[in-house]
């Protein structure tokens, strides 16, 4: 279920070239996964 949110984060944080693989989205990834695990409310998730 978290794949959609993680794809949004990855593609919005890139310029589309091969040289931008050093993106550091792991804090966001961990937040998204933990939010789904704990069934966080959507309004709280978006804040």
Secondary structure, 3 states (H helix, E strand, C coil): CCHHHHHHHHHHCCCCCHHHCCCCCHHHHHHHHHHHHCCCCHHHHHC
